[in-house]
């Protein structure tokens, strides 16, 4: 079986138009037609039917079943390409959320540099939720991820190395800045500046808003910790961040939460279950474990 035929078929059931599939792959329409015929011969069944009266393409039950497997096969092939590319280039791609990158990575980088390994390391930045998918898809080989619960996935292996509480941060000029501790319920009337949806902070934040029965007014979302803290300093709103953010600012005050059973920010070293690490990637993983295991 030609895997290209599966790619054509996968696109065909999405757009239901032979001409559009041919255009997408820069081939002729007969090429797509022959590919579908080869698949139908392979599986000895009709996969698609042309409804010429309504000018529609109908996917049969067999076609729908093959579509499920086609997506899996194509996804695994793409993953194999990513992994082998990284292997042949002797490259390691490490996924890093911004807070974890700022707080933990400098120590890791120092050890990698001392062993002459830093130059072959490429970082991929994003929220932990987004990076989790990037790791599954092969865009990253390893990742340091945050979560509010211990990570448990069939496709991923996680090694927890730290836990930190979440705090509230307000401008030094904010009335709450005189406090050292606060209950989350006292924030009902506040405006919030938060991370976007690809960050696990939102999971913890939503847990507390539901528990305290209020819908927060979120006035702005960002990907960058410094942007959020600058907006907080300007009194645009208050924010909810883990304790490991940079606190060396005179214009922002950190408040501890007094709530019982608070969610925690869990940091873990994460790898993909199916990925065979190269010797270089094994060395990077060993540095991660030895450096972060002391936290």
C-alpha positions in Angstrom: 0.0 0.0 0.0 1.2 3.5 -0.9 1.0 5.7 2.1 0.5 8.7 -0.2 -2.8 7.1 -1.2 -3.9 7.3 2.5 -2.9 11.0 2.6 -5.0 11.7 -0.5 -7.9 9.7 1.0 -7.6 11.5 4.3 -7.8 14.9 2.6 -10.7 13.7 0.4 -12.9 12.8 3.2 -12.2 16.2 4.8 -13.0 18.4 1.8 -15.1 15.9 -0.2 -13.9 17.3 -3.5 -11.4 15.5 -5.9 -10.3 18.8 -7.6 -9.5 20.5 -4.2 -7.4 17.5 -3.1 -5.5 17.5 -6.4 -4.8 21.2 -6.0 -3.7 20.8 -2.4 -1.1 18.1 -3.3 -0.2 19.8 -6.7 -1.2 16.7 -8.7 -3.8 15.9 -11.3 -7.3 14.9 -10.5 -6.9 11.4 -12.2 -4.0 10.8 -9.7 -6.4 11.2 -6.8 -9.0 9.0 -8.6 -6.5 6.2 -9.1 -5.4 6.4 -5.5 -8.9 5.9 -4.2 -9.4 3.0 -6.7 -6.2 1.3 -5.4 -7.4 1.6 -1.8 -10.8 0.2 -2.7 -9.1 -2.7 -4.5 -6.9 -3.2 -1.4 -9.9 -3.4 1.0 -12.3 -4.8 -1.6 -15.0 -2.3 -0.8 -16.3 1.1 -1.9 -14.9 3.9 0.2 -16.7 6.9 -1.4 -19.7 7.3 -3.6 -20.5 10.2 -6.0 -24.0 11.5 -5.7 -24.3 13.1 -9.1 -27.8 14.3 -8.5 -26.9 16.4 -5.6 -23.3 16.8 -6.8 -22.0 15.5 -3.5 -19.4 13.0 -2.3 -20.6 10.4 0.2 -18.2 8.5 2.5 -19.4 5.0 3.0 -19.3 3.2 6.4 -16.1 1.4 5.2 -14.6 4.7 4.2 -15.4 6.2 7.6 -13.7 3.2 9.3 -10.6 3.5 7.1 -10.5 7.2 7.8 -10.0 6.6 11.6 -7.0 4.3 10.9 -5.6 6.5 8.1 -5.4 9.4 10.5 -3.5 7.2 13.0 -1.1 5.8 10.4 -0.4 9.3 9.0 0.2 10.7 12.5 2.6 7.9 13.4 4.5 8.4 10.1 4.8 12.1 10.7 6.1 11.3 14.3 8.6 8.9 12.9 9.9 11.5 10.4 10.3 14.0 13.3 12.1 11.6 15.5 14.5 10.3 12.8 15.2 13.9 11.7 16.2 14.8 15.2 18.3 11.6 15.5 20.2 12.1 12.2 20.9 15.8 13.1 22.0 14.8 16.6 19.6 17.5 17.9 17.5 17.6 21.1 14.4 19.8 21.2 13.4 20.7 24.8 9.9 22.1 25.4 9.9 24.9 28.0 7.0 27.0 29.4 8.1 30.5 30.2 7.9 30.4 34.0 9.8 27.1 34.1 12.3 28.4 31.6 13.0 31.5 33.6 13.3 29.7 37.0 14.8 26.2 36.4 16.5 26.3 33.0 19.4 28.6 33.8 20.8 25.9 36.2 20.2 23.2 33.6 21.9 25.3 30.9 25.0 25.9 33.0 25.5 22.1 33.4 24.8 21.5 29.7 27.3 24.2 28.8 29.9 22.7 31.1 29.6 19.4 29.3 29.7 20.9 25.9 26.0 20.0 25.1 24.2 23.3 25.1 25.0 24.2 21.4 23.0 21.2 20.1 20.0 21.9 22.3 17.0 23.7 20.7 14.2 25.0 22.9 10.5 25.2 22.1 8.6 27.7 24.1 4.9 27.7 24.9 2.3 26.9 27.5 2.4 23.5 29.2 -0.9 22.4 27.6 0.4 23.3 24.1 3.8 21.7 24.8 2.2 18.5 25.9 0.7 18.1 22.4 4.0 19.2 20.8 5.7 16.4 22.7 3.1 13.9 21.6 3.5 15.0 18.0 7.2 14.8 17.9 8.0 18.5 17.7 9.8 18.2 21.1 11.9 15.3 22.3 11.8 16.2 26.0 9.9 18.8 28.0 9.7 20.4 31.4 6.0 20.8 32.0 3.7 22.3 34.6 0.5 20.7 35.8 -2.0 20.9 38.6 -2.2 17.1 38.9 0.5 14.4 38.4 0.7 13.8 34.7 -0.7 10.3 33.7 -0.9 9.6 30.0 -0.3 6.3 28.0 1.8 8.3 25.5 3.9 10.2 28.0 6.3 9.4 30.9 6.5 12.1 33.6 9.0 12.4 36.5 7.9 15.0 39.0 10.7 17.2 40.5 9.0 20.1 42.3 5.7 21.5 43.7 5.0 25.2 44.4 1.9 27.0 45.5 0.0 29.6 43.5 -0.2 33.2 44.7 -2.0 36.4 43.9 0.0 39.4 42.7 -1.3 43.0 42.9 0.2 46.4 42.2 2.1 48.1 45.1 -0.5 50.8 44.9 -3.5 48.4 45.1 -5.5 48.5 48.4 -4.8 44.8 48.9 -1.1 45.4 48.8 -1.1 46.1 52.5 -2.1 42.5 53.1 0.2 39.5 53.2 -2.5 36.8 52.9 -5.9 36.6 51.3 -8.8 34.3 50.7 -9.6 33.8 47.0 -13.2 34.7 47.6 -12.1 38.2 48.5 -11.2 38.7 44.8 -14.7 38.6 43.5 -14.8 42.2 42.4 -11.3 42.3 41.0 -10.2 42.5 37.3 -7.7 39.8 36.3 -4.8 39.7 33.9 -4.0 36.0 33.1 -2.2 33.6 30.8 -3.9 32.4 27.7 -5.6 29.0 27.6 -2.5 27.0 26.7 -1.1 27.4 30.3 -2.1 25.2 33.2 -2.5 28.2 35.5 -6.0 28.5 34.0 -6.9 25.0 35.3 -6.0 26.0 38.8 -7.6 29.4 38.5 -10.8 27.9 37.2 -10.9 25.4 40.0 -10.8 28.2 42.6 -13.4 30.4 40.8 -15.8 27.5 40.6 -15.2 26.6 44.3 -15.9 30.2 45.3 -18.9 30.6 43.0 -18.0 33.6 40.9 -17.2 34.4 37.3 -14.1 36.4 37.1 -13.7 39.5 34.9 -10.6 38.8 32.8 -9.5 42.0 31.1 -6.4 40.7 29.3 -4.6 37.5 28.5 -0.9 37.1 27.5 1.8 34.5 26.9 4.5 36.3 28.7 5.1 36.6 32.4 6.8 40.0 32.2 3.8 41.4 30.2 1.4 40.2 32.8 3.5 41.6 35.7 3.9 44.9 34.0 0.1 45.2 33.5 -0.4 44.3 37.2 2.2 47.0 38.2 0.1 49.5 36.1 -3.0 48.4 38.1 -4.7 47.1 35.0 -5.7 44.0 37.1 -4.5 41.4 39.5 -3.0 38.1 38.5 -2.8 34.5 39.6 0.7 32.9 39.2 2.8 30.2 40.7 5.3 31.1 43.5 8.3 30.7 41.2 7.8 33.8 39.1 10.4 36.5 39.4 9.5 38.4 42.6 12.3 41.0 42.7 10.0 44.0 41.9 9.1 46.9 44.0 6.0 47.7 42.1 4.2 44.4 42.6 3.2 42.7 45.8 2.8 38.9 46.3 -0.1 37.7 48.5 -0.4 34.1 49.8 -3.7 32.3 49.5 -5.3 31.2 52.7 -7.7 28.7 51.1 -7.7 25.1 52.2 -6.8 22.3 49.6 -5.3 24.7 47.1 -4.1 23.5 43.7 -0.3 23.3 43.3 2.0 23.9 40.4 3.7 20.6 39.7 6.8 20.6 37.6 7.8 17.4 35.8 10.4 16.1 33.3 8.4 14.5 30.5 9.3 12.2 27.6 7.3 10.4 25.0 6.7 6.7 25.7 7.4 5.6 22.1 10.5 7.7 21.6 13.9 5.9 21.6 16.2 8.6 22.9 19.5 9.1 21.1 22.7 9.0 23.3 22.8 12.8 23.2 19.2 13.0 24.4 19.9 10.5 27.1 22.7 12.7 28.3 20.4 15.8 28.3 17.8 13.8 30.3 20.5 12.7 32.8 21.5 16.4 33.3 17.8 17.3 33.8 17.4 14.6 36.4 20.7 15.4 38.3 20.1 19.2 38.3 16.4 19.4 39.0 16.3 16.4 41.3 17.9 18.5 44.0 14.9 20.9 44.2 
